[in-house]
Amino acid sequence: MRVLILGGYGFVGAQLMAALSQRGHDVCGAGRDIAFARRRYAFWDWAEIDFADPPAQPRWAEILNGVDAVINCVGVLQDGGRDSTRTAHISGAESVFRACEANGVRRFIQISAVGDGPLSPEYSRFSPSW
């Protein structure tokens, strides 16, 4: 199975990449700094995806071509610098949900650090039709 792991070089994502790879899955990681990811984990495939500027549909189609499942591990704990909790947990997640739906990817796992706070109702409002 080909699995795309968003946030693949982060703490959780890198563990999932390793575990799935060891179990024989074809993994591809994605994140906003793939130059760093390639230096650290040169043996995996990487796709550049920045939720602050999500890919347009044609780019999503290219990224998701041949992908059987997506695991979204993108997350930030607080706003600051290049990080936005709203972008990471709401608009970025919605972008990938819609891309999966449009490109026939029916297996999706969402891992999130969003707890019971001001973003929770907005975060849970999007529900894919599949």
Sequence and secondary structure as in RCSB ss.txt:
>XXXX:A:sequence
MRVLILGGYGFVGAQLMAALSQRGHDVCGAGRDIAFARRRYAFWDWAEIDFADPPAQPRWAEILNGVDAVINCVG
VLQDGGRDSTRTAHISGAESVFRACEANGVRRFIQISAVGDGPLSPEYSRFSPSW
>XXXX:A:secstr
 EEEEETTTSHHHHHHHHHHHHTT EEEEEES HHHHHHH TTSEEEE  TTS   HHHHHHHHTT  EEEE   
 SS BTTB HHIIIIIHHHHHHHHHHHTT  EEEE     SSTTHHHHTT     
